[in-house]
């Protein structure tokens, strides 16, 4: 059990949180109420120096009046505690709920507005990030990795099912129109719905800020919309909900100012992220080393094949809805 004495919380109890996929998380509870959120940092992905980034970003957000989780230093003033069990940090608990699906367009609009406020608040952040998780949305690298996996896994039991899907993803990537030069911005890096905390039904704050880095909005908004606007889970046939997408972008437009090129890049960015995830899941359907899996599938490969099929179906749906998405953007921007 993690040691809470560095924060003077020896008598507190820990309640595990099972939603997180990267950092192990507990709610720290005392009789008078929660004392914070304890996390064991996944040091295979993040170095402890990421806490300097976390401090800089949350101080900036708080100065702009945005709700944000804050690091709670140890009694000695350290941002994190390291012992034989790992690297631990304590954060304030913010909001009252986490959601994995959007119930309606009003909720989507609230989520979009929060992400817009978040991006607007960070637009003048002057900070050189100490730790950046490289290659997260390096789509060419993911496509190249898929090709390499196909070349060395030809005798895999699932190869004949994966290969046609992989070929479709690679061909679709080659056909996607270029987005042009987009300005770099400070971005969350993983704005899936479960990384938004809600308060009394409204999107309140973004959490899991370890992934912050500078990048372009096509990937950021593509990643958000593929999570928010698909009524199915990632391993099911997609059900793209354009009402949710329309509401999310309307909320975002209320708070953020984008260039014309950034607005125009959103449909391509969404389709790109869907094909990128298709490629990543297809590769791991053969490699069977990266993504977790549910026992009902019988193997990691089978689950990741289902995920690849689900994301490919979402990419196809996005491609078919491209004209409608441009219409939504035109209505929002008056162009």
N, C-alpha and C positions, 0 to 999 in steps of 0.2 A: 504494500500500500504506500502511495506517495507520502513524503514527509511534509507536513504543513508547518512545522516549527519555524522555518525561515520567515514566515509571515505572522508568527505569533498566533496561529490558529490550531494549536495542538488538540483542542477539545472539539473541533468541528468534525463533521462527518462528510463523506463523499458519496454522491449519487452519480453513477456512470451515465453518460450520454452516448447513445448508440448511433446517432445520425452521422457523425463525422467519419470521413473516409481516410483522412491523412493524419491528423493529430489526435491522440487519445484524450478524451475530454471528460471532466467530472464537474458537477455543480457542488460547490462547497456550502454546506448547510449548517446553520447554527439555530438554536431555539428561537431567536428573534428574527430569523429570516436568512435568505441566501447571502453569503459573504463574497461571492464571486464565482468565476469559472476558472478551474485549474486545467491546464493542458500540458501534456508531455509532447514536446516538439519532435516531429519525425525528422531526425537529423540525417536520414538518408536523402531527404529532399531539401531541407532548409538548414542553414548554418545558424548558430546562435546570434550572429551579427544582424540577422533579420529584425531583431528587436529594436535596434537603433532606427531602422526604417519605420517600424511600427510606431515608435514614440514620436518621430517627426511628423508622420502622417496624421496620427490622431490628435496631436497638439494643433496642427494646422486646421483640421476639421472642426475641432472644438472652438478655436478662435473665430471660425466663420459661423458659429452657432449651430452646427450640425451635431445631432446625437451620434455618439461613437463609443465603442468599448475603449476603455483606458487600461493601460498596464498599472498594476498595483505593485510597487517595488517591495522588495523584502525589507526586513527591519534594518538591514545594513545599507539599504539604498540601491541594491542591485536590481536590474531589470529582469533578471532570470536567476534561477537557482540550478546548479548542476551538481549531481552526486552520482553514485554508482548505478542508480536506476534510470538516469537520463537527464535531459534538460527540461526544466519545468518553468512555467510562467503563470501568473495569476492575473486575470482580467476582470473588470467590472461586468456584471450581468446586465444586459440591456434588452428592452422589449419584453413582451409577454408570450410570444408565440413564434414558432417556425412552421412554415407551410411548404409542402412539396408539390402542390398543384394550385393553380389560380381558380378561385370559385366563380368569378364573373369578370366582365370588363371593368367594373369599378375597381376591383382589386388590382387588375392589370395596370390601370391608369395610375394608381397609387404607387405601384412598383416602378413604373417608368419614371414618374416624377422624382422618386427617391434617387434613382440612378442618375437622373439629370442633375439634381442638386449636388450629388456627390462629385460628378465630373466638373461641374461649374466651380465648386469650392476648391478643387485641386488644380484649376487652370493656371493659377499663379504660384503653385508650389515650387520653391527653389530648393531642391534637394537631390543630391547624387546618391542613388540607392546603393546601400552597402552589399545587399544580397539580391540577386535576380535569378529566378528559376528560368534557365535558358531553354529555348526551343519549344515552349508550350504550344504556340500557334505558328510554328515554322512548317507551314503546309508542304512546301517542296521537300523538306527533310522527311516528313511523315510518309509522303508518297514514295520517296526513294527507299525508305525502310520497308515499305510494303513490297516493293519490287524485289528487294534483297531477300525478304522472307519467302516469297514465292519461289525464288530460284534455289533455295536450300531446303525447302520443306515439301518437295514434290511427292514424297512417299507418305505424307501424313494422312491419317484416316479421313480427315475432313477436307483434304485438298480439292477434290472434285466439286465440292459445294462452295468452297471459298473462292476458287479461281475466277469463276464468271463474275461474282460480285466485286472482286478486286479489280478485274479488267474494266468493269463499268465505272468504278470510282476513279481509276487512273485516267480513263478517257474523258470523264466529266470534268476532272480537274484541268485537263488540257484545253477544254472548250470554254471554261469560264472566262468572261471578259475581264480585262485588267481594270483595276480600280483607279489607276493613276496615282500620283504622289499625294499622300495624305499627311497632315501635320501630326507629329508625335505628341502624345498627351500622357499625363499620369493617369493610369487606369487601374481598376480593381484586379483584373486578370482572371477572375473566376466568378462572374456575377450570376451563377445559377440561383434558382429561386430559394433554395435552402440556405443560401448565404445572405439572405435578407431577413432581418428580424422585424416582426410586426408588433404594434402596440394598439390595443383596442380596435383592431381590424384594419389599421392603416400601416403601410410600409414605413418603418421608423429608422432603421439603421442598417448599414452593411457590416458584416462581420467577416472573420477569416481573412484578415488583411495581409497575410504573409505573401500573397501572390502579387502585390502591387509592383508595377513597373511602368516604364514608358512604352507606348505602342500606338497603334492606330485604331480608330473607332470601328472600322468594319468588322474586325475580329471580336472586339469587346461586345458590341451590340448583337452581332451574329450569335455569340455564345449565350447572351442573355435571352434572346428571342427564341432560340431553339429549345431552351429549357422552359420558358414561360408559356409558350404558345402551342405546344404539342399536348393534346389531351391524352395521349397514350404514354406509357412508360417507354424508356429508351430501348427495351428489348421486345416491343410490340410494333405491329403495323401502325404507322404514324397517323395522327388525326390533327392536322394543322388547323387551328382556329384563327381565322383572319379577324374576327371581332376582338379577340384578345390582343392580337398584334396591333390592330388599329388603335385600341385604347392605350396599350403600352407606349406606342410611339407618340400619341397625343400627350400623354403625361410627361414623357421625356422632353417633348418640344416646349412644354411650359417652363422648364427650368434650365435647359441647356441651349447654348448657341453653337450651331454647327456651320461649317462651310458648305456651299452647294455640293462640292465634291464628296464630302462626308455623307450628306444625305443620300446622294445618288449611289454610294457604295454599299448601303445597308442591305439591299436584296442580295447582291453578290456575296457580301460578307456572311450572310446567314446560310446561303447555299454552300459556300466554301467550308464553313465550320461543320456542316452536316456531312459533307464528303470526307473531310479530314477525320472526323470521328469514325466514319465507316472504315476508312483505311486503318486507323489505329486498332479498332476492334477486329477487323479481318486479319491483321497481322498477328494479333494475340490469339485468335482462334487456332492458329497454327503453332505459334511459339508457346502458348500456355504458361506465361511467366509473369504477366504484369497485372492484369485486372482481376479483382475478386469475382467470385461466382456463387450462385445459389445452388444448394444441393439438389433441388428438383430437376436441374438440367443434367446431372450425372457427371459433368466434367466442365472444367474451365473453358475448353475449346467450344463445347456446344453452347454455353451461355454467351460467349463472345461472338459466335456466329449469329445468334439471335439478335444481339445488340447491333452487329454490323448490318443485318437485314433491316432492323428497325430504323437506324439512322439513314440508310440508303432510301428507304421509303419516305422519310421526312425530306431528304434532299430532293427527291423527285417531286414531292408535293410543293416544295418551295419553288422549284423551277417552273412548274405549271402556273403558280400564282404570281410570277414575277411582274406581269403587267398590272395586276391588282395592287401589288405592293407599291409600284411606282405611282399609281393613282392616289394611294393613301398619302404618300410623301408629297405629291404635288398639292394635294388639298391642305396639308399641314403647313407647307412653305409658301403657298400662293404662287407657285411657279407653273 
